[in-house]
Each structure stands twice: as structure tokens, then as C-alpha cells.
Amino acid sequence: MKILPFTFLFALFSPNLQGQEPSNNELSRRIDLLAEQVENIGIQESGGAVGSVLGMGPAASKVYSAAPGISFGGYGEMLYTGKDAGNTWDFYRAILYAGYRFDDNWVFNSEIEFEHVDEVKLEFAYLDYNDGGGMGYRMGHMLVPMGWINELHEPTTFWSANRPEVERKILPSTWHENGVGAYGEQGDFSWRLYVMNGFDAADLNPSGGMRSGRQAGHKAKAENLALSGRLDWTGAQGWTVGGSFYSGDSNQSTSDTTDFGTTLYDIHMQYDRGPLRLRGLYATAEVNNADLLANPSDSDSLKGWYAEAGYDLWANRGNGTSLTPFVRKEMLDYLVDTAADTERDRTTFGLAYQPSDRVIFKANTTTEEYQGTETDILEVSVGYIF
């Protein structure tokens, strides 16, 4: 790279082969050409263009379009939450993506997360081999391929200041485990299928959602493994329709033989037509013998769904900006099998503003109704990707 400035000067001001000085028009042409080359070099060194690839978020996908070598990216979000129980202002996440593209087939990709300022996590670190024929293999610490948000969780991929509650508690985002598997794209279909370490029944308590059972790959117990997969169809213009599943025994004990078989699945859809986007998801989870868990649960099954709609008022500007009012209706039931009224109904109204496609400001209010009590929540956030 040290020789590059001298190459630029030589290309700009050297005479042509006939010994004549270049004309003003010729100089202008050369300057434009070199500016384009400099821009391309900058894009390659920073990790390529932003666009979702192979189930990864836009910024996490940069390594796939980079030139061989190192690439960097990241995202972050800060969240203000106002509730009757108290207000909080949290620098929620600061993320660094670091990847390396070895050649046309092999890629390493990783995400290091600083959460709530003082927590550090590894959300994924995997090797990819892509055969170039529509199929690839992934191995390492990986995102579980379920729902909308677990893989596409960067702040510019959803409108609300916080992630939908159904995808935080039931699926649950962000969910990452050790595993190995394959992925592919054939025609209008894309799929992923992984073998992964399972939930740990020693910590699992479905009464509060499935988050407590995640092992996150940290010295993960692997007495029982799990299978997770996903299939999406995009055969009609604007439509994405698909489903995903997870199945495995959460009993990681070497002495107890209790069956804590755990099954999750979701059905999801999205429709995009110009400035309009509609998105929906239904999810369930079930744990066998939940009353025998170390943290006994009042129920062995959970369910939830949400539907949302948004309309970009600035879609015709065509400059990467957007202003999208949206509404989301959400229902969660953590205790499906009990006689008590345990449904949580949530209605969210909000506005998402993007001054560019990599920066987003969000504000929304949520009203939650649960067992006759109504709670109002205000959330405001700023997010970025690079």
C-alpha cells in the first residue's frame, strides 16, 4: 500500500506514449477512475458492502463480500426505558465483528459483545465452507436458526426500541450454542440444519420463559444434543414464508435419567411491497416433566405470537433515509396448562427514523395487560451498524 500514492501521481501527470501532456478532459477522466479505485479499495479493506447473507445480519455479513483477508464491522444500541417501577438508561450493546476470508470457499466470522457496558460475551465464532454450488457447512459457536430476530438482531433490522417479547422469552433471542451443520439455497428455498448442545435442565424454568436454560457454549454440557433447523420460501414477489424447529433432551445429568425432552418451533412470514412491510410469527415451546425440573415449573408448555405492520413515509426519496410508523400486537402465555389467566397482551405503537441505512432512532410506547393490571412502557433507542 505504501507505493500507492506514487502510482496515483504517475498515473495522473505522466505524459502519454507520444510525449504529449494529458488534456484537462483526460486528467478529469483519470481522477474519476482513480477515485473509483480508491473507493473500492476502502470497501474491500473494511469488509465489503452491507447486505444480509446466509442467515447473518447485514453488518455480520460483510466478511462474505470482502477480499481475502481481515474484515471488521459491528453495531451498537442505547436504550432508555420508562416504567412505573422506575426508569433506566442503558448502553445496551456494543458489538465488534471480526472475520477473515481465507479464499473463495473458507470464511471465519465472529461476534464479540459488550452488553450493559460491563458484560462480555462471545455470540458466535464459526468457520464456514461454501462449495459455491448452493450448499455450505458451518462449525463452531453459532446462532440457533429460529424466528426473525435471533439471527437478524442488529438494530436496523427491526423497528421497535427493544426486540419483540415473544422472540426474547420463548425462542429466546439471543440464543447461541456450539454446533456443526449445513445450509443451502436451492431455487426459492433456503435452509439451515445444525446439531448443537442442548438446554440444561438444571437451570431451565419455563414459567419465566426459555432463556434460563441456555448454555451459550460456555463449557456446555453435552450429554444430550439437539437438532435445530429452518426452511424459508421466497417464491412469490415480496413474500417470505417459513418455519424453524429445535428438538432435544435437556437432561445433561450423568446420573438422572428423567426425560426433559424439549421442543420449540415457530412459523413466520413477512410481506414487503414498496413502503409497506407486514411481519408475523407464532412460536411454542414444550418441556417434558417440567414439574420435576430443578426449578419446578407450573407448566410444561408456552406459546406466543405477534403481528406487526409498518409504512415508510419516505420510501420515494430513494436516498437511504426512512421514517416508519408501526404497530405491533403481541400475545404471550408462559403458563399454558394452568387454569389461571396467564396471557400477556401487549400493544406497541412506535416510530423508526433512519437518516441513513446504517443509523436508526426509535421510539415506542407499549401497553401490557396482565391479570387485570395495565402497565405502560416507554422505550427510546438509538442504534447503528457498520
N, C-alpha and C positions, 0 to 999 in steps of 0.2 A: 504493500500500500504506500510505502514511502516514495516510490517512483512515480506515483500517480500525478502529483502536481506538475512535474516536469513534462509528463506525457500530455497533459492538458495544454500547457504553454506551447509546446512544439506543434500540437495539432491546430491550435488557434492561429499562430502567427507565422508558421513556416511557409515559404513560397511553394507554389505548385511546381510540377516537374519541368515546366517551360521557363522557370526562373521569374515568373510574374508574381507580384504581390496579390493576395486574395482581395477580391472586391468586398464592399460593405455587405452586399447580399450574401456572399459566400461566408463571410465572418458570422453573420447572423445565423445562417443555417448551421454552421459548426457549433456555435454557442448553444443553440436549441438541442442539437444532438447530444452534446456533452452533458447538458442539464438533465436530459432524459436518462443518460447512463448513470450519472451521479445518484439520481432518484432511485433507479433500480438497484444500485449497489447498497444504498441505505435500507431499502426494503429487505434485501437478502440478509444483510448483517443483523437486522433487528428481528428477523424470524418470519418474514413473508407477510402476505396480505391476511386480513382478518376475515374469517368465514368458518362456519361450523363444519367439521369434518369428522366422520367416523364416530359419531356419538359424543364428541367433545364440544365444549363451549367455544365461542369464536376466538377468544384470546388463547385458550388452551390448544387450539388447532394450528397455531402459527408454525410450529415445527414441521408440519406436513407439507407446507408450501415453501419452506426455506431451502436455501442452497445447502449442500453438505457442510456440517459444522454446527457451532453452538447457536441457539436462539433463546431469547428471553421474552417474557410477557408477564402479564399479571392483571389483577383487578383489586378493587377495594370498595368498601361501603361504610358510611357512618349513619347511625340510626338514632333518632330521637323518638321516644315513646312516652305518651301521656296517658295515665290511668288514674282512677280514683285512689288506687292503692299507693300511688307515687309515680313520679316522673323519672326517666332515665335518659342519659345521653351517652351513647356508646360508640367508640370507633370499632365497629362490629368485626370487620375483617380487613386485613392487608395481605395480599397474596402475591407470591412470586412463582411464575412458571419458568422452569429451566429445562431445556431439551437439547438433544443432539441428534442430528440426522447423519447417519453413517454413510448411506448411499440411497439408491432408489428403492430399496427393499426394507432396510432396517432403520428404526427410529426409537430413541429413548425419550420419554416425556415424564415430567414430574410437576407436582404442585406442593409448595410449602406454604402453610397457612399460619399467620399470626392472628389469633382471634381474641377479641376483648383486650387487646394490647399485650396481655401477659401470658397467653396460652399459645403454644407452638405445636402444630400437628403436621403430619405428612398425609395429604389427602389422596395422592396417587403417585406412583413411581413405577413405570412399567416399560417393558420392551415390546415393540410391535414389529412383526414381519408381515409385509404385504406382498403377495405374489404377483401383483399387477394385473391379475385376471378376475378381480371382483371378490377375492377372498383373502383374509389375513388371520394372523394368530397373535394373541396378546397374553402376556405373562408378567406377574408382579403384583403390586398393590394397586387395586383397580376400583373404580366406581361401580356399584351394583346397577345394572341397566334397567331401572324401573322408573315409571312415571315420566313427568315432564322435567321436573326441577333437579332431580338427583344428578343427572349428567349435565344438563344445561342450567347451571345455577349461578352463572355470572349475572350481575345486577341489570345489565341491558337486555336480558332475555325474558324478563317478566316485569309487569307494570307496578306491582304493589311494593311498598317500602320494605315489607318482610315477605317471606315465602308463604304460600298457602298452608294453612294449618293441617289439612289432610296430608299433604306431602311432607310436612315436618314431623308429624306424630305417628302416622300409620305406616308409611312406606319404609323408612323415615329418612328424610334428607338432612344432612348429607351423610350417606351411607357408603362406606368404603371398606373393603376387606381384601385379603390375599387370595390370589386365584390364578387360573390359567384357562384360556378358552379361545374361541374363534369368532369371527364376524365376517359379514359379506354383504354384497349388493348384487341382486340379480333382477334386472328389469325394474319393475315398480316396487320391488320389495327390498327391505334391508333388515338384517337380523344380527343378533349377538347371543352367544351361548357360553356361559362360564361355569366352571366348577370352583367353589370358593369355600373358605372356612365359614362355619355357620354362626348363628347366635349362640350365646352362652346362657343356659337356663339358670345358672347361679345368680345372675343379675336381672334376668328378664321379669318384667311385671306388666302384662298387657293392660292392666287397669289404668295406667297413665300413658299408654301408647307403647310402641315397639322400640323406642330409642334406647332404653336402658339395656337391651340385650346385645347391642353392637359391640364387637371386639376391636374394630378399627385396625386389625392387623398387628396389634402390639402383643408379641409373644402369644399369639392366638392359639387357643386350644383347638385341636383338630381331630378329636376322637370321632366326631361326626361331621361330614362335609355337606355342602348344599349345592344345588343346581339352580342357576338363575338364567333366564333368557328373555328375549324381546323380539317382536316382529312388528314392522311398520309397513304400511302400504300407502303409496302416493300416486295411485293410478288415475285419479280424477283431478282436474285442474283446481288448485287451491286446497285440496284435501290431504290431510294426514290422518290415518286411522290405524290403530294398533293396540297391542296388549303386551303385558310382561308378567313374569311369574318368578317366584322364589320358593323352593321346597327343600327341607332338610330337617333332621332331628337336632334340636338344640341341646340335647343332653351331652355335655362334654366331660362327664364324670367317668372315671375308670372303675368305679365300684357300684354305682347306682345304675340299674337297668331300666328305669322308668322311661316310657315313651313320651318325649316332649316334641313330637313331630310338629313342625311349624310351616305353614303355607301362607304365602301372600300372593295376590295377583291384582292387576289393575287393567282397566280398559280406558283408553284415552283417544281423543280426537281433537283436531284443530282444522279450522277453515279460514283461509285468507283470501280476501277478494278486495284488491285495491286498499283503501284505508281501513277496511273492516277486518277485525280478527275475532273469531269465536273459538274458545278453548274449553274443553270439559274433561273430567276424569272421575272414575269410580274406582275405589280401592277397598279391599278387605284383607283381614289377617286373622289367622286361627292358630291356636296353640293347644295341642292335646294335653289333657290332665293339668290344666292351668292351676287348679286348686292344690296341686302337690308341688308347685314351684317353691324355691327357697323364699321368695316373696309371693305368697299365695295371691292369686287374682280372683276377683269376684266373677270374672267372665273369661271364657276361652276364645271369644271372637270379637272383632272390631270391624267397623265399616265407616265409610265416609265418601262424600262426593263433593265436587264443586263445578260450577259453570260460570264462565266469565265472558264479557264482551267489551270490546274497546273500539274506538273510531279515531283515527289520526286526522285531526283537523287541518294539518299542514302537509298532507301527503302529496299534494300537487306542487309543492315548492321544489322538490327534487334536489335538495342540497344537503341531505343527511340529517336535517332537523325534523323534529316531530313534536306534536302536542296532542296527547291521547287521554281524553276522559274515559274511565272504565268503571264497570260494576261487576262484582263477583258475589254469588250466592254459594254458601258452603254449609255442609252439614257433617257433623262428626258424632259417632256413638262409640265410646270406648268400652261400654258395658252392655253389649247387645243382649246377653242372655238373662239379664236381671229384669224384675218386674217394674222397678222404679223408672221414672222419666229421666233418661240419661243423655238425651240428644242435645247437642250444642248447635244452635242455628246461628250462623254468622253472615252478616250482610256488609259488604265493603263498597264504598264509593271513593274514587280517587282520581288523581290527575298525574300523568307522567310527562315530563318535558325533557327533550333531548336537544341541546344546542348543537351537538354533533352525534354521530353514530357510536361514539365511544364514551360519552359522558351523559349521565341521566340524573334528573332531580325528580323525586316522587313525594306525594303527599296523599294520605287517605285516612278516612275515618271508618271504623268497624263497630257495628253494634252486635254484641253477642247475647243471646237469650239462652239461659240455662236454669232449669228448675224454678221458673217464675222470676228469676232475677235478670235484670238487663244491665249490661256493662258496656260503656262506651270507651273506645280506644282510639287515640290519635297517633299516627305514625308519620314521620317525615324523614327522608333519607337522601343522601347524595351518593352516587356510585360512578365508577369509571372502569374501563378496561384499556389495556394497551398491549 
